[in-house]
Amino acid sequence: MSSIRLTTAQAVIKFLKAQHTERDGHTQPLFAGCFGIFGHGNIAGIAQALQQNRDFRYYLCRNEQAMVHTAAAYARMKNRLQTLVCTSSIGPGATNMITGAAAATINRLPVLLLPGDIFARRNVAPVLQQLESEHSQDVSVNDCFKPVSRYWDRINRPDQILTALPEAMRVLTSPAETGAVTLALPQDVQAEAFDYPAHFFRERVWHVPRPRPDVGALRRAAEVIRRSKQPLIIAGGGVIYAEATEALRRFVDATGIPVAETMAGKGSLRYDHPLNLGAIGVTGTFAANRIARDADVVIGIGTRYSDFTTASKTAFQHPNVTFVNVNIAEFDAHKHAAIAVTGDARAALEELLPALAGWRAPADYEARARQLHDEWDREVQRIYDIRHSPLPSQGEIIGAVNALSDPDGVIVNAAGSMPGDLHKLWRAHHPKHYHLEYGYSTMGYEIAGGLGVKMAAPEREVTVLVGDGSYLMMAQEIVTSVQEGYKLIIVLVDNQGFKSIGGLSRSLGQGGFGTRYVYPVNGYLPGDELKDDVEELPVDLAENARSLGAAVFKAHTYDEFVQAYQAAKHTEVTTVVYVQVDRYESVPSYESWWDVPVAEVSEMPAVREARREWERKRAEERLF
């Protein structure tokens, strides 16, 4: 048997180059390259291997957490069929990736992480940045990746990659088990050579299946749906990842069942489909939430039922509500004591539809859903057209971007008040029009994620909506976008702090304490009890963006914003449009609730009142 003598790091890169995915007859490389920041722990190993493999593109980024977000966003745009590798040094370089790993795993997105690690031979320990344990010598900071990785391994011998790498690929290409995969690489092992069998590096295609659901489960699901009078579909991210949006549209057209969308599922059905009720749950529309409240059968397709989707288990109030869950993951399919239809979303819809031949939702129920769709569309337009002054409202800015941006483009966001407003208000024209990281709602994801989206779809216009709070968390990948020539339009919305948590704080009777970017008053950080009598911080975020290499336009009014955004569309480099909005002008909540426990005892009357309201709503939570 022939062999090739390579270092462990060289063998890893050579193996990764040979991996491909296939679904529905389309084959493509699994990895589009490697992001990394080099330091001790990977400079002489993975870095050297990348240097001599010029056909496996290396990208220099600015922040280890950001590069994982970029890789995850790339994978999401590619429907989890392609991704990127991320490598870091040991110590803080590695642990910086943990937040990104958590976001990828929670959102079920494949990323491969190769953090450097301490010496496997131990004799030079403790090395720089090594966490010492008096109880074990087999612990490093990379053990922190275990709970946020779908697969984790430490490579202590060069030959261990012969079994570890195929297992890592299995998880990365699994539609049910995917997420972050971490292979911790001790720095001495990376540089150690081994005679690897040549066949280990042959091209391999990982066939991504479309598992067919059980026939009995389909029959039981069809029976329940046929008996329903007020059925509702909840479309989750699984619809989009399975490329099942057309199958969903055909199913809805044939059955008359209305659709509500989760954060990850928004875009599963075009916004103007007459049976699309829009967002559901805490950040939902009155159309979706009213139908959900009375639904007797809830058909969840590709959703994991987060508390925002279920409004903390208060959304579904029909006394005999039954759930039918279509999901590639058995774990999610069985939630809410559902009839579990475990399988690919597209395959399941295609097989469930014939089982419902001749049946349609009651005509009066369908008419009510269509009427609610129309009423909600008018409410969206009302918010778009408010023309609040002197500062514009956030809803107006979203409306302007929705109207002015390319309908084939992508909007990117993650945290703060904008995800809720976008979930309600954004008119999605196609399945990739709306890209929200809300499984982990990671502040700082937006610009890094926008870069990943643009790398995956360079032909699309990519607009990043980011608040000042998230911008200050992680803006440095502007530099990477400039370096690589990937133009982003970044709409930087300044509301002087944390608008979302400020609103939540006020609803809890706490007056926005600790959520504003202002100077302390008499040694006390003011909340919203001092709306005007405060001194703002002398921070110029627009100039900060300019210093990172972006073109910048500043707007003070709605009309100026429209002009600035139009100008940004015609630049050649990443461009930031800065606008300040009214912190207190918010998009309403629409007949929904989120369980945030309020202090049971307090000296503050407003908190005591909020506690009474919480207890009233808490009583509506259900256990299915």
Buried (B, 14 or more C-beta within 10 A) or exposed (E): EEEBEBBBBBBBBBBBBBBBBBBEEEEEBBBBBBBBBBBBBBBBBBBBBBEEBEEBBBBEBBBBBBBBBBBBBBBBBBBBBBBBBBBBBBBEBBBBBBBBBBBBBBBBBBBBBBBBBBBBEEEEEEBEBBBEEEEEEEBBBBBBBEEBBBBBBBBBEBEBBBEBBBEBBBBBBBBBBBBBBBBBBBBBBBBBEBEBEEEBBEEBBBEBBBEBBBEEBBEBBBEBBEEBEBBBBBBBBBBBBBBBBEBBBEBBEBBBBBBBBBBBBBBBBBBEBBBBBBBBBBBBBBBBBBBBBBBBBBBBBBBBBBBBBBBBBBBBEBEEBBBBBBBBBEEBBBBBEBBBBBBBBBBBBBBBBEBBEEBEBEEEBBEBBBEBBEEBBEBBEEBBEBEBEEBBBBBBBBBBBBEBBBEEBBBBBBBBBBBBBBBBBBBBBBBBBBBBBBBBBBBBBBBBBBBBBBBBBEEBBBBBBBBBBBBBBBBBBBBBBBBBEBBBBBBBBBBBBBBBBBBBBBBBBBBBBBBBBBEEEEEEEBBBEBEEEBEEEEEEBBEBBBEBBBBBBBBBBBEBBBBBBEEBBEBEBBBBBBBBBBBBBBBEBBBBBBBEEBBEEBEEEBBBEBBEBBEEBBEBEBEB
